Amino acid sequence: MAAFQYTAGARTRNVINIADVGGQGTVAFALSGADATTGGVPDVLLSSAAGYETQGFANHNRQRYLHLAAINNNTGDNVKIKIWIYNSAAKQWGCLNEVYAQGDGSGLTHAQVELTIADDRQEYFIFDIKGAERVFVQCSDAPGSNTCSIWLGVNTV
């Protein structure tokens, strides 16, 4: 007798690699100094670019949390990255922001998330991306021959 396997819904305990759903160890982005885009929206994400809404990777079953693992491949300098999120309601990409209280507690402020991966370091980050449909990672600063490998995963629990 076959066991019932629940396939509807999106709750996932294990992290799913969105670059290779069902696979393991697949690098989502291999970034280098040649990929660095300083300031502004990367050209491939502009609404005037062909296929802009299919860039990056789909958030498999609309999971809540993005897991980002990054390795700066020992090239001598820091690598900086930004995370971009797409939602079809707006048909636009937006840079992931963090919201936090001002120092005196009088209000909230926000800033774009820009991660710095130090030379020869491995880093792991988790972000709440509830509602995001696609994810793209931009290299915002990587001097010279720097390279950085990025793995992306998602889950809900």
Beta strands, then each sheet from edge to edge (+ up, - down):
strand 1: 16-17
strand 2: 29-32
strand 3: 57-58
strand 4: 65-72
strand 5: 79-87
strand 6: 92-95
strand 7: 97-101
strand 8: 108-112
strand 9: 114-117
strand 10: 122-128
strand 11: 134-141
strand 12: 147-155
sheet 1: 1+ 12- 2+
sheet 2: 1+ 12- 4+ 10-
sheet 3: 3+ 11- 5+ 6-
sheet 4: 3+ 11- 5+ 9-
sheet 5: 7+ 8-
end
